Amino acid sequence: MNQVIEGQKTLDRHLVDFVDMLRSAGVKISLGSSIDFGLAVTELGAGSSEDIYWAGRSTLLNRPEDTSIYNKVFKSHWLGIASMADEVNKLPALNLLFDDLSDESEFEDSSKLENDFVSVKYSSFEILSSKDFSNCNKLELQELFRLMNEIRFTGEMKKSRRTVKTKKHRKFDFERSVKSSFRTGGEIVNRCFQESGKRRRRLVLLLDISGSMEVYARVLIRFVHAVMLSRSDVEAFSLGTRLTRLTKELSTRNPDAALSRASDVVDDWSGGTRLGEGIKEFNDRWGIRGMARGATILILSDGWDRGDSEIVGEQMKRLHRVAHRIVWANPLKATPDYEPLAKGMAAALPHIDNFVEGNSFDSLKDLSILLTE
């Protein structure tokens, strides 16, 4: 259990004292409301007294008659306190004082709580990890890029044609058994057995870099690079008005160098979308010939297409026949009440095994788990 350092007046200590003053003034505040208050300040920041005021008023008050008390206590406690915007980023935990009663219980004597508290953990990462990429600023995106390199894609395993030795009585290994008999005068004393080995299933990434995906594509290409660093059996392509293979360009470990090399070969960044033609070219040149056979295909796209949607359906059907699994990550799927009404998305949907979100770091982590199962 954490300890509060005497004499150190940090932001979390100010928040706790403020809640205690409200309780002493007669405002009934539950534990859940106290936690919500701390999270609200973390979300809004403490750069101005107005942010703290509305964070507290929206989470701590349940009765209209408490508003006047809240205003008086707020002026008394926060008036003259300097901006604490930097404190939010410095604190790893928010210490909230509460007793052993339930969330609905009243705090009758706050003096009894001085030495009885629990540390409720929060961090900027917890908020950032669930934040939509389109709402992140440059600093937040830089942090997300760093975190993406920590995601590990072990990949799905499949049976290999090569066999390995096993102690289980799977399949009698005649060759090894005969060789071992040379040490025993030609008698097969030690019988050897074998079974099919395992190897990773190939992963193919198709990233939509059209104008409608611009905000997400600039983040997801970092994700594609991180995946390629985790495994060697990965192929990467960009989808726009044409198909561009990026496997060689994104294979270098330096992310900045990899993206620079990729930008040099991609001529249709933030242009139109011709998903059908792009998938057809992939099928004809690489996929059907072997690259997609037994592989996991991951398509990162919002499904908007300016071409013929019938081509999308036909080519997705061809791809699905040879691939082990097709996963489609759509950043728009996280939008409330989303429906796949875009003609490209609607045409592709019947041939997709997993339709998931792709708009945040949390969704990419879930995606990495899905692709390992």
C-alpha contacts under 8 A as a table, 3 or more apart, distances in Angstrom:
res1	aa1	res2	aa2	distance
1	M	118	V	6.70
1	M	119	S	7.04
2	N	118	V	7.46
2	N	119	S	6.46
5	I	8	Q	5.71
9	K	13	R	5.83
9	K	14	H	6.73
10	T	13	R	5.26
10	T	14	H	6.40
10	T	87	E	7.27
11	L	14	H	5.08
11	L	15	L	6.30
11	L	84	M	7.04
11	L	87	E	6.12
11	L	88	V	7.33
12	D	15	L	5.09
12	D	16	V	6.23
12	D	91	L	7.89
12	D	94	L	5.40
12	D	95	N	6.09
12	D	96	L	7.79
13	R	16	V	5.14
13	R	17	D	6.11
13	R	95	N	7.24
14	H	17	D	5.13
14	H	18	F	6.06
15	L	18	F	5.10
15	L	19	V	6.36
15	L	38	G	7.38
16	V	19	V	5.24
16	V	20	D	6.26
16	V	95	N	7.35
16	V	96	L	5.88
16	V	97	L	6.63
17	D	20	D	4.99
17	D	21	M	6.15
18	F	21	M	5.15
18	F	22	L	6.39
18	F	73	V	7.78
18	F	74	F	7.60
18	F	77	H	6.60
19	V	22	L	5.17
19	V	23	R	6.36
19	V	29	I	7.87
19	V	34	S	7.29
20	D	23	R	5.12
20	D	24	S	6.16
20	D	110	S	6.54
21	M	24	S	5.01
21	M	25	A	6.16
21	M	73	V	6.96
22	L	25	A	5.00
22	L	26	G	6.50
22	L	27	V	5.42
22	L	28	K	7.96
22	L	69	I	7.71
22	L	70	Y	6.79
22	L	73	V	6.58
23	R	26	G	5.16
23	R	27	V	4.85
23	R	28	K	6.00
23	R	29	I	6.70
23	R	107	F	6.99
23	R	108	E	7.98
23	R	110	S	7.53
24	S	27	V	7.27
24	S	109	D	7.90
24	S	110	S	7.22
25	A	69	I	7.16
25	A	73	V	7.98
27	V	61	L	7.73
27	V	66	D	6.36
27	V	69	I	7.71
27	V	70	Y	7.99
28	K	106	E	6.25
28	K	107	F	7.28
29	I	33	S	6.28
29	I	34	S	6.98
29	I	60	L	6.10
29	I	61	L	7.40
29	I	106	E	7.08
29	I	107	F	7.57
30	S	33	S	5.28
30	S	34	S	6.45
30	S	103	D	5.21
30	S	104	E	5.68
30	S	105	S	6.56
30	S	106	E	6.79
30	S	107	F	7.92
31	L	34	S	5.06
31	L	35	I	6.34
31	L	98	F	6.67
31	L	102	S	7.68
31	L	103	D	4.93
31	L	104	E	7.57
32	G	35	I	5.19
32	G	36	D	6.19
32	G	103	D	5.85
33	S	36	D	4.99
33	S	37	F	6.10
33	S	59	T	5.64
33	S	60	L	5.42
34	S	37	F	5.07
34	S	38	G	6.48
34	S	59	T	7.63
34	S	60	L	6.77
34	S	96	L	7.32
35	I	38	G	5.20
35	I	39	L	6.31
35	I	96	L	7.37
35	I	120	V	7.74
36	D	39	L	5.08
36	D	40	A	5.97
36	D	59	T	6.13
37	F	40	A	5.06
37	F	41	V	6.29
37	F	55	A	6.14
37	F	56	G	5.64
37	F	59	T	5.55
37	F	60	L	6.74
38	G	41	V	5.28
38	G	42	T	6.27
38	G	94	L	7.07
39	L	42	T	4.96
39	L	43	E	6.17
39	L	122	Y	7.65
40	A	43	E	5.05
40	A	44	L	6.07
40	A	55	A	5.48
40	A	56	G	7.90
40	A	59	T	7.99
41	V	44	L	5.17
41	V	45	G	5.29
41	V	46	A	6.34
41	V	51	D	7.36
41	V	52	I	6.17
41	V	55	A	5.95
42	T	45	G	5.24
42	T	46	A	7.62
42	T	88	V	6.37
42	T	124	S	7.65
43	E	127	I	7.63
44	L	51	D	6.31
44	L	52	I	7.93
44	L	55	A	7.62
45	G	48	S	7.97
45	G	51	D	6.99
45	G	52	I	7.80
45	G	85	A	6.04
45	G	88	V	6.67
46	A	49	S	7.07
46	A	51	D	6.35
46	A	52	I	6.14
46	A	83	S	6.62
46	A	84	M	5.36
46	A	85	A	4.72
46	A	87	E	7.96
46	A	88	V	7.09
47	G	51	D	7.22
47	G	83	S	5.24
47	G	84	M	5.80
47	G	85	A	4.40
48	S	51	D	5.51
48	S	52	I	6.86
48	S	83	S	6.05
48	S	84	M	7.94
48	S	85	A	7.93
49	S	52	I	5.17
49	S	53	Y	5.96
49	S	78	W	7.37
49	S	83	S	7.69
50	E	53	Y	4.96
50	E	54	W	6.25
51	D	54	W	5.53
51	D	55	A	6.03
52	I	55	A	5.02
52	I	56	G	6.14
53	Y	56	G	5.37
53	Y	57	R	6.06
53	Y	74	F	7.35
54	W	57	R	4.90
54	W	58	S	5.82
55	A	58	S	5.58
55	A	59	T	6.38
56	G	59	T	5.32
56	G	60	L	5.42
56	G	61	L	7.65
57	R	60	L	5.63
57	R	61	L	5.70
57	R	67	T	7.88
57	R	70	Y	7.61
58	S	61	L	6.50
61	L	64	P	7.57
61	L	66	D	6.70
61	L	67	T	7.30
62	N	66	D	7.79
63	R	66	D	5.63
63	R	67	T	7.57
64	P	67	T	5.67
65	E	68	S	6.75
65	E	69	I	7.89
66	D	69	I	5.24
66	D	70	Y	6.07
67	T	70	Y	4.98
67	T	71	N	6.19
68	S	71	N	5.15
68	S	72	K	6.41
69	I	72	K	5.27
69	I	73	V	6.21
70	Y	73	V	5.24
70	Y	74	F	5.91
71	N	74	F	5.10
71	N	75	K	6.25
72	K	75	K	5.34
72	K	76	S	6.19
73	V	76	S	5.00
73	V	77	H	5.99
74	F	77	H	5.26
74	F	78	W	5.69
74	F	79	L	7.45
75	K	78	W	5.58
75	K	79	L	5.09
76	S	79	L	6.03
78	W	81	I	5.46
84	M	87	E	5.27
84	M	88	V	7.25
85	A	88	V	5.93
85	A	89	N	7.77
86	D	89	N	5.73
86	D	90	K	6.60
87	E	90	K	5.06
87	E	91	L	6.30
88	V	91	L	5.83
89	N	92	P	7.74
89	N	124	S	7.17
91	L	94	L	7.20
92	P	121	K	7.16
92	P	122	Y	6.76
92	P	123	S	6.04
93	A	119	S	6.63
93	A	120	V	6.40
93	A	121	K	4.69
93	A	122	Y	5.56
93	A	123	S	7.04
94	L	119	S	6.19
94	L	120	V	5.62
94	L	121	K	6.02
94	L	122	Y	6.67
95	N	117	F	7.32
95	N	118	V	6.46
95	N	119	S	4.59
95	N	120	V	6.01
96	L	117	F	6.33
96	L	118	V	6.23
96	L	119	S	6.25
96	L	120	V	6.69
97	L	113	L	6.45
97	L	114	E	7.51
97	L	116	D	6.79
97	L	117	F	4.48
97	L	118	V	6.50
98	F	113	L	6.34
98	F	116	D	6.98
98	F	117	F	5.65
98	F	118	V	7.39
99	D	107	F	7.74
99	D	113	L	6.29
99	D	116	D	6.69
99	D	117	F	7.12
101	L	104	E	7.92
101	L	105	S	5.80
102	S	105	S	5.34
107	F	110	S	6.40
109	D	112	K	5.96
109	D	113	L	7.75
110	S	113	L	5.41
110	S	114	E	7.50
111	S	114	E	5.96
112	K	115	N	7.50
112	K	116	D	7.74
113	L	116	D	5.00
113	L	117	F	6.89
114	E	117	F	7.51
122	Y	126	E	6.95
123	S	126	E	5.58
123	S	127	I	7.21
124	S	127	I	5.39
124	S	128	L	6.02
125	F	128	L	4.80
125	F	129	S	5.66
126	E	129	S	5.44
126	E	130	S	6.90
127	I	130	S	5.70
127	I	131	K	6.33
128	L	131	K	5.00
128	L	140	E	7.30
128	L	361	F	7.91
129	S	144	L	7.75
129	S	360	S	6.43
129	S	361	F	4.90
129	S	362	D	5.42
130	S	360	S	5.61
130	S	361	F	6.25
130	S	362	D	5.52
130	S	363	S	7.78
131	K	135	N	6.94
131	K	136	C	7.13
131	K	360	S	5.76
131	K	361	F	7.55
132	D	135	N	5.48
132	D	136	C	6.84
132	D	359	N	5.36
132	D	360	S	4.95
133	F	136	C	5.32
133	F	141	L	7.61
133	F	215	V	7.46
133	F	216	Y	6.43
133	F	219	V	7.36
133	F	359	N	5.84
133	F	360	S	5.65
134	S	215	V	5.95
134	S	216	Y	6.72
134	S	359	N	7.95
136	C	139	L	7.98
136	C	140	E	5.67
136	C	141	L	6.13
137	N	140	E	5.33
137	N	141	L	6.21
138	K	141	L	5.09
138	K	142	Q	6.21
139	L	142	Q	5.11
139	L	143	E	6.42
140	E	143	E	5.13
140	E	144	L	6.26
141	L	144	L	4.92
141	L	145	F	6.10
141	L	219	V	7.68
142	Q	145	F	5.08
142	Q	146	R	6.43
143	E	146	R	5.17
143	E	147	L	6.34
144	L	147	L	4.98
144	L	148	M	6.11
144	L	361	F	7.08
145	F	148	M	5.17
145	F	149	N	6.90
145	F	219	V	7.67
145	F	222	R	6.59
145	F	223	F	7.72
146	R	149	N	5.65
146	R	150	E	7.41
147	L	150	E	5.36
147	L	151	I	7.23
148	M	151	I	5.44
148	M	222	R	7.61
148	M	223	F	6.18
148	M	226	A	6.25
148	M	361	F	7.73
149	N	152	R	7.83
149	N	223	F	7.92
149	N	226	A	5.19
151	I	226	A	7.40
151	I	227	V	7.76
151	I	365	K	7.03
151	I	368	S	7.49
152	R	227	V	7.29
152	R	230	S	5.75
152	R	368	S	7.44
153	F	227	V	6.31
153	F	230	S	5.77
153	F	231	R	6.86
153	F	368	S	6.02
153	F	369	I	7.92
153	F	371	L	7.65
153	F	372	T	6.81
154	T	200	R	7.99
154	T	230	S	7.30
154	T	231	R	7.14
154	T	372	T	6.19
155	G	200	R	6.10
155	G	201	R	6.68
155	G	203	L	7.82
155	G	371	L	6.09
155	G	372	T	4.50
155	G	373	E	7.71
156	E	200	R	5.68
156	E	201	R	5.46
156	E	371	L	6.58
156	E	372	T	4.85
156	E	373	E	6.13
157	M	198	K	6.13
157	M	199	R	5.41
157	M	200	R	4.42
157	M	201	R	5.50
158	K	198	K	5.40
158	K	199	R	5.59
158	K	200	R	6.11
158	K	201	R	5.94
159	K	196	S	6.09
159	K	197	G	5.78
159	K	198	K	4.52
159	K	199	R	6.43
160	S	163	T	7.32
160	S	196	S	5.97
160	S	197	G	5.06
160	S	198	K	4.97
160	S	199	R	5.96
161	R	196	S	6.42
161	R	197	G	7.00
162	R	196	S	6.13
162	R	197	G	5.70
163	T	194	Q	6.10
163	T	195	E	5.34
163	T	196	S	4.43
163	T	197	G	5.01
164	V	194	Q	5.47
164	V	195	E	5.65
164	V	196	S	6.26
164	V	197	G	5.55
165	K	192	C	7.49
165	K	193	F	6.07
165	K	194	Q	4.60
165	K	195	E	6.63
166	T	169	H	7.62
166	T	170	R	7.74
166	T	192	C	7.76
166	T	193	F	5.67
166	T	194	Q	5.25
166	T	195	E	6.51
167	K	192	C	7.66
167	K	193	F	6.50
167	K	194	Q	7.95
168	K	193	F	6.91
168	K	194	Q	7.95
169	H	172	F	7.16
169	H	193	F	5.98
169	H	194	Q	7.83
170	R	193	F	6.28
170	R	194	Q	6.24
170	R	195	E	5.99
171	K	193	F	5.34
171	K	194	Q	5.29
171	K	195	E	6.20
172	F	191	R	7.53
172	F	192	C	6.22
172	F	193	F	4.52
172	F	194	Q	6.34
173	D	176	R	5.72
173	D	177	S	6.09
173	D	191	R	7.65
173	D	192	C	5.27
173	D	193	F	4.70
173	D	194	Q	5.67
174	F	177	S	5.09
174	F	178	V	6.11
174	F	192	C	7.32
175	E	178	V	5.33
175	E	179	K	6.33
176	R	179	K	5.09
176	R	180	S	6.15
176	R	192	C	6.13
177	S	180	S	5.20
177	S	181	S	6.35
177	S	188	I	6.36
177	S	190	N	6.74
177	S	191	R	5.32
177	S	192	C	5.17
178	V	181	S	5.07
178	V	182	F	7.05
178	V	186	G	7.65
178	V	188	I	6.52
179	K	182	F	5.67
180	S	183	R	5.94
180	S	184	T	7.44
180	S	188	I	7.13
180	S	190	N	7.01
181	S	184	T	5.06
181	S	185	G	6.41
181	S	186	G	4.71
181	S	187	E	5.18
181	S	188	I	4.80
181	S	189	V	6.69
181	S	190	N	7.49
182	F	185	G	5.63
182	F	186	G	5.12
182	F	187	E	7.58
183	R	186	G	7.23
184	T	187	E	5.65
184	T	188	I	7.33
184	T	189	V	7.15
188	I	191	R	6.46
200	R	233	D	7.73
201	R	233	D	7.82
201	R	294	G	7.14
201	R	295	A	5.70
201	R	296	T	6.92
202	R	233	D	5.40
202	R	234	V	6.09
202	R	235	E	8.00
202	R	291	M	7.95
202	R	292	A	7.92
202	R	294	G	7.52
202	R	295	A	4.77
202	R	296	T	6.23
203	L	233	D	6.60
203	L	234	V	4.93
203	L	235	E	6.46
203	L	295	A	5.77
203	L	296	T	4.91
203	L	297	I	5.98
203	L	298	L	7.37
204	V	234	V	5.78
204	V	235	E	4.75
204	V	236	A	5.94
204	V	237	F	7.96
204	V	292	A	7.33
204	V	295	A	7.10
204	V	296	T	6.29
204	V	297	I	4.87
204	V	298	L	6.09
205	L	224	V	7.27
205	L	234	V	7.56
205	L	235	E	6.14
205	L	236	A	4.74
205	L	237	F	6.15
205	L	297	I	6.16
205	L	298	L	4.90
205	L	299	I	5.98
205	L	300	L	7.61
206	L	236	A	6.11
206	L	237	F	4.90
206	L	238	S	5.68
206	L	239	L	6.44
206	L	297	I	7.69
206	L	298	L	6.22
206	L	299	I	4.74
206	L	300	L	6.16
207	L	217	A	7.26
207	L	220	L	7.72
207	L	221	I	7.35
207	L	236	A	7.77
207	L	237	F	6.24
207	L	238	S	4.76
207	L	239	L	5.66
207	L	299	I	6.08
207	L	300	L	4.88
207	L	301	S	6.47
208	D	213	M	6.65
208	D	217	A	6.82
208	D	238	S	5.93
208	D	239	L	4.56
208	D	240	G	5.98
208	D	273	T	7.88
208	D	299	I	7.72
208	D	300	L	5.94
208	D	301	S	4.96
208	D	302	D	7.76
209	I	213	M	5.84
209	I	214	E	6.17
209	I	217	A	5.57
209	I	238	S	6.38
209	I	239	L	5.90
209	I	240	G	5.51
209	I	268	D	7.77
209	I	269	W	5.61
209	I	270	S	5.80
209	I	271	G	7.55
210	S	213	M	5.37
210	S	214	E	6.21
210	S	239	L	7.38
210	S	240	G	5.10
210	S	241	T	7.66
210	S	268	D	7.60
210	S	269	W	6.20
210	S	270	S	4.38
210	S	271	G	4.90
210	S	272	G	5.28
210	S	273	T	5.43
211	G	214	E	5.06
211	G	269	W	7.45
211	G	270	S	3.85
211	G	271	G	5.10
211	G	272	G	6.19
211	G	273	T	7.78
212	S	215	V	7.91
212	S	270	S	7.43
212	S	302	D	7.65
212	S	304	W	7.47
213	M	216	Y	5.44
213	M	217	A	5.54
213	M	270	S	7.43
213	M	301	S	7.07
213	M	302	D	6.71
214	E	217	A	5.11
214	E	218	R	6.33
214	E	269	W	8.00
214	E	270	S	5.67
215	V	218	R	5.91
215	V	219	V	7.23
216	Y	219	V	5.32
216	Y	220	L	5.99
216	Y	331	P	7.41
216	Y	359	N	7.17
217	A	220	L	4.87
217	A	221	I	5.86
218	R	221	I	5.69
218	R	222	R	7.12
219	V	222	R	5.43
219	V	223	F	6.72
220	L	223	F	4.72
220	L	224	V	6.18
220	L	300	L	7.93
221	I	224	V	4.87
221	I	225	H	6.23
221	I	259	L	7.97
222	R	225	H	5.04
222	R	226	A	6.22
222	R	255	P	7.42
222	R	259	L	7.93
223	F	226	A	5.01
223	F	227	V	6.27
224	V	227	V	5.14
224	V	228	M	6.38
224	V	236	A	7.41
225	H	228	M	5.11
225	H	229	L	6.39
225	H	250	L	5.81
225	H	251	S	7.44
225	H	255	P	7.04
225	H	258	A	7.71
226	A	229	L	5.14
226	A	230	S	6.51
227	V	230	S	5.19
227	V	231	R	6.60
227	V	234	V	7.82
228	M	231	R	5.39
228	M	232	S	6.53
228	M	234	V	5.94
228	M	235	E	7.95
228	M	250	L	7.32
228	M	251	S	6.52
229	L	232	S	7.34
229	L	251	S	7.16
229	L	253	R	6.62
231	R	234	V	6.48
234	V	247	T	7.58
235	E	246	L	7.67
235	E	247	T	5.32
236	A	245	R	6.14
236	A	246	L	5.26
236	A	247	T	4.89
236	A	250	L	7.98
237	F	243	L	6.72
237	F	244	T	5.43
237	F	245	R	4.39
237	F	246	L	5.23
237	F	247	T	7.04
238	S	243	L	5.78
238	S	244	T	5.19
238	S	245	R	6.55
238	S	246	L	7.00
238	S	266	V	7.84
239	L	242	R	6.10
239	L	243	L	5.05
239	L	244	T	6.88
239	L	273	T	7.48
239	L	274	R	7.68
239	L	275	L	6.75
239	L	278	G	6.05
240	G	243	L	6.54
240	G	268	D	6.13
240	G	269	W	7.05
240	G	270	S	7.76
240	G	271	G	6.57
240	G	272	G	6.02
240	G	273	T	4.81
240	G	274	R	6.02
240	G	275	L	7.03
240	G	278	G	7.28
241	T	268	D	6.27
241	T	271	G	6.78
241	T	272	G	5.49
241	T	273	T	5.24
241	T	274	R	5.16
241	T	275	L	7.81
241	T	278	G	7.36
242	R	268	D	7.24
242	R	274	R	7.15
242	R	277	E	7.43
242	R	278	G	5.66
243	L	278	G	5.11
243	L	279	I	7.83
243	L	281	E	6.98
243	L	282	F	7.26
244	T	265	V	7.69
244	T	266	V	6.65
245	R	248	K	7.87
246	L	249	E	5.25
246	L	250	L	6.02
246	L	262	A	6.31
247	T	250	L	5.46
247	T	251	S	6.11
248	K	251	S	5.32
248	K	252	T	7.89
249	E	252	T	6.93
249	E	258	A	5.70
249	E	259	L	7.62
249	E	261	R	5.44
249	E	262	A	5.34
250	L	253	R	7.97
250	L	255	P	7.89
250	L	258	A	4.75
250	L	259	L	6.83
250	L	261	R	7.53
250	L	262	A	6.65
251	S	258	A	6.97
252	T	255	P	7.33
252	T	257	A	7.30
252	T	258	A	5.72
253	R	258	A	7.32
254	N	257	A	5.38
254	N	258	A	6.07
255	P	258	A	4.97
255	P	259	L	6.12
256	D	259	L	5.28
256	D	260	S	6.11
257	A	260	S	5.05
257	A	261	R	6.16
258	A	261	R	5.24
258	A	262	A	6.17
259	L	262	A	4.92
259	L	263	S	6.06
260	S	263	S	5.20
260	S	264	D	6.44
261	R	264	D	5.22
261	R	265	V	6.90
262	A	265	V	5.51
262	A	266	V	6.29
263	S	266	V	5.19
263	S	267	D	7.62
264	D	267	D	7.53
266	V	269	W	6.34
268	D	271	G	5.33
268	D	272	G	7.72
272	G	305	D	7.99
272	G	306	R	7.07
273	T	304	W	6.94
273	T	305	D	5.08
273	T	306	R	5.62
273	T	307	G	7.25
274	R	277	E	5.60
274	R	278	G	6.17
274	R	305	D	5.55
274	R	306	R	5.81
274	R	307	G	5.14
275	L	278	G	5.07
275	L	279	I	6.02
275	L	303	G	7.98
275	L	305	D	5.93
275	L	307	G	7.16
275	L	312	V	6.40
275	L	344	G	7.31
276	G	279	I	5.33
276	G	280	K	6.06
276	G	305	D	7.90
276	G	307	G	6.76
276	G	308	D	6.89
276	G	309	S	6.89
276	G	310	E	7.90
276	G	311	I	4.96
276	G	312	V	4.02
276	G	313	G	7.70
276	G	315	Q	6.62
276	G	344	G	7.96
277	E	280	K	4.98
277	E	281	E	6.16
277	E	307	G	7.74
277	E	311	I	7.17
277	E	312	V	7.61
278	G	281	E	5.20
278	G	282	F	6.31
279	I	282	F	4.98
279	I	283	N	6.13
279	I	312	V	7.42
279	I	315	Q	6.23
279	I	316	M	7.37
280	K	283	N	5.05
280	K	284	D	6.11
280	K	311	I	7.96
280	K	315	Q	5.60
281	E	284	D	5.15
281	E	285	R	5.93
281	E	286	W	7.96
282	F	285	R	5.47
282	F	286	W	5.43
282	F	287	G	5.62
283	N	286	W	5.70
283	N	287	G	4.23
283	N	288	I	5.11
283	N	289	R	7.62
283	N	315	Q	7.45
283	N	318	R	7.64
283	N	319	L	6.64
284	D	287	G	6.52
284	D	288	I	6.20
284	D	289	R	7.24
285	R	288	I	7.51
285	R	289	R	6.96
286	W	289	R	5.45
286	W	290	G	6.47
286	W	291	M	5.54
286	W	292	A	7.34
287	G	290	G	5.65
287	G	291	M	4.72
287	G	292	A	4.34
287	G	293	R	6.93
287	G	319	L	7.22
288	I	291	M	6.91
288	I	292	A	6.24
288	I	293	R	6.78
288	I	319	L	7.28
288	I	322	V	6.86
289	R	292	A	7.74
289	R	293	R	7.85
290	G	293	R	5.18
291	M	295	A	7.23
292	A	295	A	5.04
292	A	296	T	7.42
292	A	297	I	7.28
292	A	319	L	7.36
292	A	322	V	6.37
292	A	323	A	5.30
293	R	322	V	4.82
293	R	323	A	5.00
293	R	324	H	7.09
294	G	322	V	6.36
294	G	323	A	4.84
294	G	324	H	4.52
294	G	325	R	7.91
295	A	323	A	5.16
295	A	324	H	5.21
295	A	325	R	6.91
296	T	323	A	6.30
296	T	324	H	5.60
296	T	325	R	4.94
296	T	326	I	5.97
296	T	327	V	7.55
296	T	371	L	7.94
297	I	323	A	7.01
297	I	324	H	7.95
297	I	325	R	6.24
297	I	326	I	4.72
297	I	327	V	6.07
298	L	326	I	6.05
298	L	327	V	4.82
298	L	328	W	5.81
298	L	329	A	7.34
299	I	326	I	7.67
299	I	327	V	6.30
299	I	328	W	4.77
299	I	329	A	6.17
300	L	328	W	6.03
300	L	329	A	4.91
300	L	330	N	6.14
300	L	358	G	7.50
301	S	304	W	7.82
301	S	328	W	7.30
301	S	329	A	6.44
301	S	330	N	5.32
301	S	331	P	7.34
302	D	329	A	7.92
302	D	330	N	4.91
302	D	331	P	6.24
302	D	332	L	6.23
302	D	345	M	7.39
303	G	330	N	7.37
303	G	342	A	6.18
303	G	343	K	7.47
303	G	344	G	5.09
303	G	345	M	4.23
303	G	346	A	7.92
304	W	342	A	5.62
304	W	343	K	6.91
304	W	344	G	5.62
304	W	345	M	6.70
305	D	308	D	7.71
305	D	309	S	7.28
305	D	342	A	7.61
305	D	343	K	6.90
305	D	344	G	5.20
308	D	311	I	5.55
308	D	312	V	7.02
309	S	312	V	5.03
309	S	313	G	6.49
309	S	343	K	5.86
309	S	344	G	5.24
309	S	347	A	6.11
310	E	313	G	5.15
310	E	314	E	6.20
310	E	347	A	6.89
311	I	314	E	5.07
311	I	315	Q	6.01
312	V	315	Q	5.35
312	V	316	M	5.97
312	V	344	G	6.30
312	V	347	A	6.17
312	V	348	A	6.20
313	G	316	M	5.24
313	G	317	K	6.13
313	G	344	G	7.93
313	G	347	A	4.79
313	G	348	A	5.25
313	G	351	H	7.79
314	E	317	K	5.17
314	E	318	R	6.41
315	Q	318	R	5.00
315	Q	319	L	6.13
316	M	319	L	4.98
316	M	320	H	5.99
316	M	348	A	6.05
316	M	351	H	6.09
317	K	320	H	5.11
317	K	321	R	6.39
317	K	351	H	5.89
318	R	321	R	5.37
318	R	322	V	7.13
319	L	322	V	5.72
319	L	323	A	6.07
320	H	323	A	5.21
320	H	324	H	7.51
320	H	325	R	7.12
320	H	326	I	6.79
320	H	351	H	6.25
320	H	352	I	7.69
323	A	326	I	6.95
325	R	352	I	7.76
325	R	353	D	6.09
326	I	351	H	7.68
326	I	352	I	5.34
326	I	353	D	5.37
326	I	354	N	6.69
327	V	352	I	6.17
327	V	353	D	5.90
327	V	354	N	4.71
327	V	355	F	6.07
327	V	356	V	7.56
328	W	352	I	6.75
328	W	354	N	6.26
328	W	355	F	5.01
328	W	356	V	6.25
329	A	355	F	6.11
329	A	356	V	4.84
329	A	357	E	5.18
329	A	358	G	5.10
330	N	333	K	5.55
330	N	355	F	7.50
330	N	356	V	6.31
330	N	357	E	5.11
330	N	358	G	5.31
330	N	359	N	7.44
331	P	334	A	6.28
331	P	357	E	5.34
331	P	358	G	4.33
331	P	359	N	4.26
332	L	335	T	5.49
332	L	338	Y	7.12
332	L	357	E	7.19
332	L	358	G	7.80
332	L	359	N	7.21
333	K	336	P	7.87
333	K	338	Y	5.77
333	K	339	E	7.61
333	K	356	V	7.05
333	K	357	E	5.32
333	K	358	G	7.75
334	A	338	Y	7.25
334	A	357	E	5.75
334	A	358	G	7.77
334	A	359	N	6.90
335	T	338	Y	5.42
340	P	345	M	5.88
340	P	346	A	5.71
341	L	345	M	6.88
341	L	346	A	5.90
342	A	345	M	5.28
342	A	346	A	6.02
343	K	346	A	5.09
343	K	347	A	6.07
344	G	347	A	5.24
344	G	348	A	6.25
345	M	348	A	5.20
345	M	349	L	5.98
346	A	349	L	5.35
346	A	350	P	7.80
347	A	350	P	6.99
348	A	351	H	5.71
348	A	352	I	6.71
349	L	352	I	5.30
349	L	355	F	7.88
352	I	355	F	6.66
356	V	367	L	7.59
357	E	363	S	5.91
357	E	364	L	7.99
358	G	363	S	5.46
358	G	364	L	6.05
358	G	367	L	7.98
359	N	363	S	6.49
359	N	364	L	7.79
360	S	363	S	5.24
360	S	364	L	6.46
361	F	364	L	5.10
361	F	365	K	6.28
362	D	365	K	5.06
362	D	366	D	6.27
363	S	366	D	5.06
363	S	367	L	6.09
364	L	367	L	4.78
364	L	368	S	6.18
365	K	368	S	5.08
365	K	369	I	6.48
366	D	369	I	5.16
366	D	370	L	6.23
367	L	370	L	4.96
367	L	371	L	6.21
368	S	371	L	5.24
368	S	372	T	6.43
369	I	372	T	5.19
369	I	373	E	6.52
370	L	373	E	5.44
